[in-house]
């Protein structure tokens, strides 16, 4: 005799395979009475499944939207497909859903049968992503281990390689994994330094759970902490500007990996940006092409004004060469052009590129 829980799962599986089932068909498949089928349908409804009834001689039961998010019944191929999709979303940061996708993938992998988990492991070994030249490869297994530690609140021993290539061992209480759009970071409380630290995930060589419960102090805002570390800390000069655009547009113009944003009402945003020098920051601010005010420091404001004055001087009181050529001909005929034919008669112009890196820094 099949127990009630197994019968409910079997009923749910049957309902998901066909548009509609009559009570008699379900009774025959489950080898129970129609009265038992009706009771089982009522139990599933109590669990949040939206099982709808159709009246009439040809009516029956079918799955509809539920009142909550009940468990799903997936076959092996479906479970593998969902896991692959979640993995892709987690490691590419699609639509900003990376953290949720990673959490869902972690839950799914915990309950997958060994044969499906092995197939997913084979896919993990086969998949890779195209990294930038200065990026290291991130092991999916390592990233999932870090996510597990964050979720369980478990202390971890990290082997970490810093920017200079020096390897050290850290004992940390992990708190959150943050994806910036180009890299993963771990926010954790460093027990040796007794302070919060951000660790680039691609520089973590190994992460071993210690079995001890993590006990971090009051955590800072994860996104704000990582944004400050990535956008400001590596640079000797910082500028604070007020950009006359709403927060959403400001994030498109100045990515979170380039500046730390603070909304200033509905139509403006205060942004802190780091750079190599005042002139480099001035060039970057000019490239934004939006109304802005430099709040501080004065050296960046002066560099910005100097570049603006040079642009005005270069574009005032100068006649366009083609107009001068026409005027010199007298009879309106065009003078022969001896410019380089390889460029279509137009001298090549090399644009001046700002020193600031793009959003992937």
C-alpha positions as CSV (number, residue, x, y, z in Angstrom):
1,X,0.0,0.0,0.0
2,X,1.5,3.3,-1.0
3,X,1.6,5.9,1.8
4,X,-0.2,9.2,1.6
5,X,2.9,11.4,1.0
6,X,4.1,9.2,-1.9
7,X,0.6,9.1,-3.4
8,X,0.3,13.0,-3.2
9,X,3.6,13.3,-5.1
10,X,2.4,10.8,-7.7
11,X,-0.8,12.7,-8.1
12,X,1.0,15.9,-8.5
13,X,3.3,14.4,-11.1
14,X,0.3,13.1,-13.1
15,X,-1.4,16.5,-13.0
16,X,1.7,18.1,-14.5
17,X,1.8,15.8,-17.5
18,X,-1.6,16.5,-19.0
19,X,-3.9,19.4,-19.6
20,X,-6.7,17.8,-17.6
21,X,-7.6,14.6,-15.8
22,X,-11.0,13.2,-14.9
23,X,-11.4,11.8,-11.4
24,X,-12.0,8.4,-12.8
25,X,-8.7,8.4,-14.8
26,X,-6.7,9.5,-11.7
27,X,-8.4,6.9,-9.6
28,X,-7.4,4.2,-12.1
29,X,-3.8,5.4,-12.3
30,X,-3.3,5.7,-8.6
31,X,-5.3,2.5,-7.8
32,X,-7.5,4.2,-5.2
33,X,-11.1,5.2,-5.0
34,X,-12.5,8.5,-6.5
35,X,-13.2,9.6,-2.9
36,X,-9.5,9.2,-2.0
37,X,-8.6,11.3,-5.1
38,X,-10.9,14.1,-4.0
39,X,-9.4,14.1,-0.5
40,X,-5.8,14.1,-2.0
41,X,-6.7,17.1,-4.2
42,X,-8.0,18.9,-1.1
43,X,-4.7,18.2,0.7
44,X,-2.7,19.6,-2.2
45,X,-4.8,22.7,-2.3
46,X,-4.1,23.2,1.4
47,X,-0.3,23.0,0.6
48,X,-0.7,25.9,-1.9
49,X,-1.1,24.1,-5.2
50,X,-3.6,25.7,-7.5
51,X,-5.6,22.6,-8.6
52,X,-8.7,23.7,-10.4
53,X,-11.9,21.8,-11.2
54,X,-13.9,21.7,-14.4
55,X,-17.6,20.9,-14.1
56,X,-19.6,18.6,-16.4
57,X,-19.3,15.1,-17.7
58,X,-16.0,15.9,-19.5
59,X,-14.7,18.0,-16.6
60,X,-11.8,17.1,-14.3
61,X,-8.8,18.5,-12.5
62,X,-5.9,20.6,-13.8
63,X,-3.0,22.6,-12.4
64,X,-3.4,26.3,-12.2
65,X,-1.6,29.2,-10.4
66,X,-1.3,28.6,-6.6
67,X,-1.6,30.9,-3.6
68,X,2.1,30.4,-2.9
69,X,5.2,28.9,-4.4
70,X,4.9,25.2,-3.7
71,X,7.5,22.5,-4.4
72,X,7.9,21.5,-8.0
73,X,8.1,17.9,-9.3
74,X,10.9,17.7,-12.0
75,X,12.2,14.7,-13.9
76,X,16.0,14.2,-14.3
77,X,16.3,16.1,-17.6
78,X,14.2,19.0,-16.2
79,X,16.2,19.2,-13.0
80,X,19.5,19.3,-15.0
81,X,18.1,22.0,-17.4
82,X,17.0,24.2,-14.4
83,X,20.4,23.7,-12.8
84,X,22.3,24.7,-15.9
85,X,20.1,27.8,-16.4
86,X,20.6,28.8,-12.8
87,X,24.3,28.3,-13.1
88,X,24.4,30.6,-16.2
89,X,22.4,33.3,-14.5
90,X,24.5,33.1,-11.3
91,X,27.9,33.3,-13.0
92,X,26.9,36.0,-15.5
93,X,24.8,38.3,-13.3
94,X,21.9,38.3,-15.7
95,X,19.4,41.0,-14.9
96,X,21.0,41.5,-11.5
97,X,19.6,38.2,-10.3
98,X,23.0,36.6,-9.6
99,X,22.6,36.3,-5.8
100,X,19.1,34.8,-6.1
101,X,20.2,32.4,-8.8
102,X,23.2,31.2,-6.8
103,X,21.0,30.6,-3.8
104,X,18.5,28.6,-5.8
105,X,21.3,26.6,-7.4
106,X,22.7,25.8,-4.0
107,X,19.3,24.5,-2.8
108,X,18.8,22.5,-5.9
109,X,22.2,20.8,-5.8
110,X,21.6,19.8,-2.1
111,X,18.6,17.6,-3.1
112,X,19.7,16.3,-6.5
113,X,20.1,12.6,-6.8
114,X,23.8,11.5,-7.1
115,X,23.5,10.6,-10.7
116,X,22.2,14.0,-11.7
117,X,24.7,15.8,-9.4
118,X,27.4,13.9,-11.2
119,X,26.2,15.0,-14.6
120,X,26.0,18.6,-13.4
121,X,29.6,18.2,-12.1
122,X,30.7,17.1,-15.5
123,X,29.1,20.2,-17.1
124,X,30.8,22.4,-14.5
125,X,34.1,20.9,-15.6
126,X,33.3,21.4,-19.2
127,X,31.9,25.0,-19.0
128,X,34.1,28.1,-18.9
129,X,33.7,31.8,-19.5
130,X,35.7,34.2,-21.4
131,X,37.5,36.3,-18.9
132,X,39.2,39.7,-19.4
133,X,43.0,39.5,-19.6
134,X,43.4,40.7,-15.9
135,X,40.7,38.3,-14.6
136,X,41.4,34.9,-13.0
137,X,39.1,31.9,-13.5
138,X,36.5,31.3,-10.7
139,X,35.8,27.8,-9.8
140,X,32.0,27.2,-9.7
141,X,32.5,24.6,-6.9
142,X,34.5,27.2,-4.8
143,X,31.8,29.9,-5.4
144,X,29.1,27.4,-4.2
145,X,31.2,26.5,-1.1
146,X,31.4,30.2,-0.2
147,X,27.7,30.7,-0.8
148,X,27.0,27.7,1.5
149,X,29.2,29.2,4.2
150,X,27.4,32.5,3.9
151,X,24.0,30.8,4.1
152,X,24.8,28.6,7.0
153,X,26.8,31.2,9.0
154,X,29.9,29.0,9.1
155,X,33.5,30.2,9.8
156,X,35.9,29.6,6.9
157,X,39.7,29.4,6.5
158,X,40.7,31.1,3.3
159,X,43.9,30.8,1.3
160,X,44.0,34.2,-0.5
161,X,46.4,35.6,-3.1
162,X,46.6,39.4,-3.0
163,X,47.3,41.8,-6.0
164,X,51.1,41.4,-5.5
165,X,50.8,37.6,-5.7
166,X,51.5,37.0,-2.0
167,X,49.5,34.1,-0.5
168,X,48.2,34.2,3.0
169,X,45.8,32.3,5.2
170,X,42.8,34.1,6.7
171,X,40.2,33.0,9.2
172,X,37.0,34.8,8.3
173,X,33.3,34.9,9.1
174,X,31.7,35.1,5.6
175,X,28.6,37.3,5.2
176,X,27.7,37.9,1.6
177,X,28.8,37.3,-2.0
178,X,28.4,40.4,-4.2
179,X,28.5,40.5,-8.0
180,X,29.5,43.9,-9.4
181,X,28.8,43.1,-13.1
182,X,32.3,41.9,-13.9
183,X,33.6,40.2,-10.7
184,X,32.5,38.3,-7.6
185,X,33.5,39.6,-4.2
186,X,33.2,38.0,-0.7
187,X,32.4,40.3,2.2
188,X,33.6,38.8,5.4
189,X,34.8,39.7,8.9
190,X,38.5,39.1,9.2
191,X,39.2,37.6,12.6
192,X,42.9,38.4,12.6
193,X,42.4,42.1,11.6
194,X,39.1,42.4,13.5
195,X,37.6,44.3,10.7
196,X,35.4,43.8,7.6
197,X,37.2,43.0,4.4
198,X,36.3,42.4,0.8
199,X,38.0,39.5,-1.1
200,X,38.0,39.1,-4.8
201,X,36.6,35.6,-5.4
202,X,39.0,34.8,-8.3
203,X,41.9,35.4,-5.9
204,X,40.7,32.9,-3.3
205,X,42.8,29.8,-3.8
206,X,40.9,27.6,-1.3
207,X,38.1,27.9,1.2
208,X,37.7,25.3,3.9
209,X,34.7,25.3,6.3
210,X,35.9,24.9,9.9
211,X,32.6,23.7,11.4
212,X,32.5,26.6,13.8
213,X,29.6,29.0,13.9
214,X,30.4,32.5,12.5
215,X,29.8,35.4,14.9
216,X,30.4,38.6,12.9
217,X,29.6,42.0,14.4
218,X,27.0,44.3,12.9
219,X,27.6,44.0,9.2
220,X,27.9,47.0,6.8
221,X,25.9,47.4,3.7
222,X,27.4,44.8,1.3
223,X,26.9,46.7,-2.0
224,X,28.1,50.0,-0.5
225,X,31.2,48.4,1.0
226,X,32.3,46.6,-2.1
227,X,31.5,49.7,-4.3
228,X,33.7,51.9,-2.1
229,X,36.5,49.4,-2.2
230,X,36.4,48.9,-6.0
231,X,35.7,52.5,-7.1
232,X,37.7,54.6,-4.6
233,X,40.2,52.8,-2.5
234,X,42.8,52.0,-5.3
235,X,43.1,55.6,-6.5
236,X,45.1,58.6,-5.1
237,X,42.6,61.3,-6.2
238,X,38.9,61.4,-5.5
239,X,36.2,63.8,-6.8
240,X,32.7,64.3,-5.6
241,X,30.2,65.6,-8.2
242,X,26.5,66.4,-8.3
243,X,25.1,64.9,-11.5
244,X,21.7,66.4,-12.6
245,X,20.1,63.0,-13.5
246,X,18.0,60.5,-11.5
247,X,19.7,57.6,-9.7
248,X,18.9,55.0,-12.4
249,X,20.4,57.1,-15.2
250,X,23.4,58.0,-13.0
251,X,24.2,54.3,-12.6
252,X,24.1,53.8,-16.3
253,X,26.4,56.8,-16.9
254,X,28.8,56.0,-14.0
255,X,28.7,52.2,-13.2
256,X,28.9,51.1,-9.6
257,X,32.4,49.8,-10.2
258,X,33.5,53.4,-11.1
259,X,31.6,55.6,-8.6
260,X,29.8,55.4,-5.3
261,X,26.3,56.8,-5.6
262,X,24.1,58.8,-3.2
263,X,20.7,59.9,-4.4
264,X,20.1,63.6,-4.0
265,X,16.3,64.0,-4.4
266,X,14.4,62.6,-7.4
267,X,16.4,64.4,-10.1
268,X,20.0,64.4,-9.0
269,X,22.7,62.1,-7.7
270,X,25.9,62.7,-5.7
271,X,28.8,60.5,-6.9
272,X,32.3,59.9,-5.5
273,X,34.8,58.8,-8.2
274,X,38.4,57.8,-7.9
275,X,41.1,58.4,-10.5
276,X,44.9,58.5,-11.1
277,X,45.1,62.3,-11.2
278,X,43.0,65.5,-11.4
279,X,43.4,65.9,-15.2
280,X,42.4,62.3,-15.8
281,X,39.2,62.8,-13.7
282,X,38.5,66.1,-15.6
283,X,38.6,64.2,-18.9
284,X,36.3,61.5,-17.6
285,X,33.8,64.0,-16.3
286,X,33.7,65.8,-19.6
287,X,33.0,62.5,-21.4
288,X,29.8,62.1,-19.4
289,X,28.1,64.8,-21.4
290,X,25.6,65.7,-18.7
291,X,25.1,68.8,-16.5
292,X,27.2,68.4,-13.3
293,X,28.8,70.4,-10.5
294,X,32.1,69.5,-8.9
295,X,31.7,69.8,-5.2
296,X,35.3,69.0,-4.3
297,X,38.3,69.0,-4.5
298,X,39.4,72.3,-5.9
299,X,42.3,70.8,-8.0
300,X,39.8,68.7,-10.0
301,X,37.5,71.7,-10.5
302,X,40.4,73.8,-11.8
303,X,41.6,71.0,-14.2
304,X,38.0,70.7,-15.4
305,X,37.7,74.4,-16.0
306,X,41.1,74.5,-17.8
307,X,40.0,71.7,-20.2
308,X,36.7,73.5,-20.8
309,X,38.4,76.8,-21.6
310,X,40.7,75.0,-24.1
311,X,37.8,73.4,-25.8
312,X,36.1,76.8,-26.1
313,X,39.3,78.5,-27.4
314,X,39.8,75.8,-30.0
315,X,36.3,76.2,-31.4
316,X,36.0,80.0,-31.5
317,X,37.0,82.3,-34.3
318,X,38.1,79.6,-36.7
319,X,36.6,79.3,-40.2
320,X,36.0,75.8,-41.5
321,X,38.6,74.8,-44.1
322,X,36.1,73.8,-46.7
323,X,34.5,77.3,-46.6
324,X,37.9,78.9,-46.9
325,X,38.7,76.7,-50.0
326,X,35.4,77.8,-51.7
327,X,35.9,81.4,-51.0
328,X,39.5,81.3,-52.4
329,X,38.3,79.9,-55.7
330,X,36.4,83.0,-56.5
331,X,34.2,81.4,-59.2
332,X,32.7,78.8,-56.8
333,X,34.7,75.9,-58.2
334,X,36.2,73.5,-55.7
335,X,40.0,73.5,-55.5
336,X,41.7,70.2,-56.0
337,X,42.1,68.2,-52.8
338,X,45.5,66.6,-52.3
339,X,44.6,65.0,-49.0
340,X,45.3,61.3,-48.3
341,X,42.9,59.2,-50.4
342,X,43.4,56.3,-48.0
343,X,41.2,58.1,-45.4
344,X,38.7,59.3,-47.9
345,X,40.3,62.8,-48.2
346,X,40.0,63.3,-44.4
347,X,43.1,63.3,-42.2
348,X,42.8,60.6,-39.6
349,X,42.1,61.9,-36.1
350,X,43.0,59.9,-33.0
351,X,40.6,60.6,-30.2
352,X,42.2,61.3,-26.8
353,X,41.1,58.5,-24.5
354,X,40.7,59.1,-20.7
355,X,43.0,57.4,-18.3
356,X,40.1,56.0,-16.3
357,X,39.3,52.4,-16.9
358,X,35.9,51.4,-18.1
359,X,33.1,49.8,-16.0
360,X,35.0,46.6,-15.6
361,X,37.7,48.0,-13.3
